[in-house]
Amino acid sequence: MTVRVKDETKEMAPRQKQELTGAESTRPGLVFTPAIDIFETEAAITVIADMPGVRPDGLGIDLRENVLSIEGQVADVRRENEQELLREYETGSFRREFRLTNLINQDKIDASLNDGVLRLTLPKAEAARPRKIEVRTG
């Protein structure tokens, strides 16, 4: 896929599922970095995170000291009486962190999860929103 960004043409390729590196885990199993997309409007920043297999009861979102953490647990898809013949889809958990600035209204962050896709809406603080300045004459 070719994308044009600010007078430049860049080749874009889909990102493969990546295991989280450089962090210690206290739980057994693999930890993956969810693929994300980030969009911005004048009012908010939206973060879309792909977390296949994560259900609402396995999702945790935490905000501490301006760090927004998302973590999703995925249960193993095997049933008790099944014998594994081939496994290409690895299960584990997802984890990602974002450092927020004071330009985000942290009290109004909203989250929804639909079919393994997490949508976080980070509303901008009033001070960060563009505003029109009225010019007076005379």
QUIHUSUL-V897442 format. One record per backbone hydrogen bond with DSSP energy under -0.5 kcal/mol. CO is the residue of the C=O (numbers start at 0). NH is the residue of the N-H. If there is no record, write none. Layout:
co=[CO:CO]
nh=[NH:NH]
This chain:
co=[0:2:2:4:7:7:9:17:29:30:31:31:32:34:36:38:42:43:44:45:46:46:47:48:48:49:50:54:55:57:59:61:63:65:65:66:66:67:68:69:70:71:72:78:87:90:91:92:93:95:97:97:100:102:103:104:105:109:111:113:115:115:116:117:117:118:119:119:120:120:121:122:124:124:125:131:133]
nh=[11:4:9:7:4:9:2:32:92:19:33:94:17:49:47:45:123:40:121:38:48:119:36:50:117:34:53:57:58:72:70:68:66:67:99:63:68:97:61:95:59:93:54:81:89:29:73:31:71:69:67:99:103:124:105:107:108:120:118:116:50:117:113:48:119:111:46:121:109:122:44:104:127:128:128:133:135]
